[in-house]
Amino acid sequence: MGAASRGSSSWWAQSVVSSWRVGSLVHCPFCRHPDSRVVDSRTTDDGAAIRRRRQCPDCTRRFTTVESCSLMVIKRSGVTEPFSRTKVINGVRKACQGRPVTEDALALLGQRVEEALRATGNAELSTHDVGLAILGPLQELDLVAYLRFASVYRAFDSLEDFEAAIAELRVHPEVPTPAGARE
């Protein structure tokens, strides 16, 4: 079998393997054998998923599975949607506008927020939990951006709200953690 056809069949196996899963067994997408052996496991997507290279004991062909836990966000309206690191970064980018914050720093912040949310062990989180998870890394990154974000997140509507937030930063410089986070 040529390299080109091996590559395309590997792609095919990746795209259909989820339909062959039964319980903890992963059926071979080529011969439908009810089991497979894990040859290699690696984390991917900054630790959000596990990529496993598998081999069928019957036909000996190899295929790849990608396993991840979905993290769902419950919005104020009650609608549930998948967590989006991109949405977090875009929201924080607005607060960082005009500040000396790099794209790499924003990407790292997004990763830290997602890791903190996954560390809670909850599959569903509220938008409040997401906002709280953003505050800590953002406070460490840039205090002005933190105040901008906090003013929207906490719905500041007066100068006294800003003054109270600044006073709180001076008295309690520790970083808040999301509800249910494991220390």
C-alpha positions in Angstrom: 0.0 0.0 0.0 1.5 3.4 -1.0 2.2 6.3 1.3 -0.6 8.4 -0.2 -3.2 5.8 0.4 -2.0 5.1 3.9 -2.3 8.8 4.7 -5.8 9.1 3.3 -7.0 6.0 5.1 -5.6 7.3 8.4 -7.6 10.5 7.8 -10.7 8.4 7.2 -10.1 6.5 10.4 -9.7 9.7 12.4 -13.0 11.1 11.0 -15.2 8.0 11.6 -13.7 6.4 14.7 -16.2 8.1 17.0 -19.0 6.2 15.3 -17.4 2.9 16.1 -17.0 3.4 19.8 -18.9 1.1 22.1 -18.4 1.5 25.9 -14.7 1.6 26.6 -13.8 -0.4 23.5 -12.8 1.2 20.3 -13.8 -0.8 17.3 -11.5 -0.9 14.3 -12.8 1.4 11.6 -11.3 -0.9 8.9 -12.5 -4.4 9.9 -14.9 -3.6 12.8 -12.9 -5.8 15.3 -14.4 -5.0 18.7 -11.1 -4.0 20.3 -7.8 -2.3 19.7 -4.4 -1.8 21.4 -3.1 1.6 22.3 0.4 2.1 20.7 1.0 5.7 21.7 -0.7 8.4 23.7 0.0 12.2 23.7 -1.7 15.3 24.9 -2.7 17.8 22.3 -4.4 21.2 22.1 -2.5 22.5 25.1 -3.5 19.5 27.2 -7.3 19.8 26.4 -7.3 16.4 24.5 -5.5 13.1 24.3 -4.4 11.7 20.9 -4.1 7.9 20.9 -2.5 5.9 18.1 -4.2 2.5 18.1 -3.6 -0.8 16.3 -6.2 -3.5 15.5 -5.1 -7.0 16.7 -7.1 -8.6 13.9 -6.1 -6.7 10.7 -3.0 -4.9 12.3 -3.9 -1.6 10.7 -3.4 1.6 12.7 -5.7 4.5 13.3 -5.9 7.6 15.5 -8.5 8.6 18.1 -8.7 12.0 19.8 -10.4 12.1 23.2 -11.5 15.2 24.9 -14.0 16.3 27.6 -16.4 18.9 26.5 -16.6 22.0 28.7 -20.0 23.7 28.5 -20.9 27.2 29.5 -24.3 28.1 30.8 -25.2 31.6 29.7 -27.4 34.0 31.7 -30.3 33.2 29.3 -30.0 29.5 30.2 -28.6 28.6 26.8 -25.7 26.1 27.0 -22.8 26.4 24.5 -19.3 24.8 24.3 -16.5 26.7 26.0 -14.5 28.9 23.5 -11.0 29.9 24.4 -11.2 32.3 21.4 -14.2 34.1 23.0 -12.2 34.5 26.2 -9.2 35.9 24.3 -11.4 38.3 22.2 -13.1 39.6 25.3 -9.9 40.2 27.1 -8.3 41.7 24.0 -10.9 44.5 24.2 -9.9 45.3 27.8 -6.2 45.2 26.8 -6.7 47.7 23.9 -3.9 50.3 24.0 -2.0 48.4 26.7 1.4 46.7 26.3 0.0 43.2 26.1 1.2 40.8 23.3 -0.9 38.2 21.4 1.3 35.5 23.0 0.3 36.8 26.5 -3.4 36.7 25.5 -3.0 33.2 24.2 -1.3 32.1 27.4 -4.1 33.8 29.4 -6.7 31.9 27.4 -4.9 28.6 28.1 -4.6 29.4 31.8 -8.4 30.2 32.0 -9.3 27.0 30.3 -7.0 25.0 32.6 -8.5 26.6 35.7 -12.0 25.9 34.5 -11.2 22.2 33.7 -9.5 21.9 37.1 -12.8 22.6 38.8 -13.9 19.1 37.6 -17.3 20.5 36.4 -18.5 19.8 32.9 -20.8 22.7 33.0 -19.9 26.2 34.2 -21.7 29.5 34.4 -20.5 32.6 32.6 -19.9 34.0 36.1 -17.4 31.2 36.7 -15.7 32.0 33.3 -15.5 35.7 34.2 -14.0 34.9 37.6 -11.4 32.6 36.0 -10.4 35.4 33.7 -9.9 38.0 36.5 -7.0 36.2 38.2 -4.7 35.8 35.2 -5.7 39.2 33.8 -4.8 40.9 37.2 -1.4 39.3 36.9 -1.0 40.4 33.3 -2.1 44.1 33.4 -3.9 46.0 36.2 -5.5 48.6 33.9 -6.9 45.8 31.7 -8.1 44.0 34.8 -10.0 47.1 36.0 -11.5 47.6 32.5 -12.6 44.0 32.4 -13.8 44.0 36.0 -15.8 47.2 35.3 -17.9 45.3 32.7 -17.9 42.0 34.4 -19.1 43.5 37.8 -21.3 46.1 36.1 -19.6 49.2 37.5 -22.0 52.2 37.2 -20.2 54.9 39.3 -16.8 56.3 40.1 -17.2 54.8 43.6 -17.3 51.3 42.1 -13.9 52.0 40.4 -12.5 53.5 43.6 -13.7 50.5 45.6 -12.1 48.1 43.1 -8.8 50.0 43.2 -8.9 50.1 47.0 -9.5 46.3 47.0 -6.5 45.8 44.8 -4.3 47.8 47.2 -5.6 45.9 50.3 -6.0 42.4 48.8 -3.6 41.9 45.9 -4.2 38.1 45.9 -5.8 36.7 42.7 -9.4 35.4 42.9 -10.1 31.8 41.8 -13.1 30.2 40.1 -15.8 28.6 42.3 -15.0 25.0 43.0 -11.3 25.2 41.9 -9.0 22.7 43.5 -6.1 24.2 45.3 
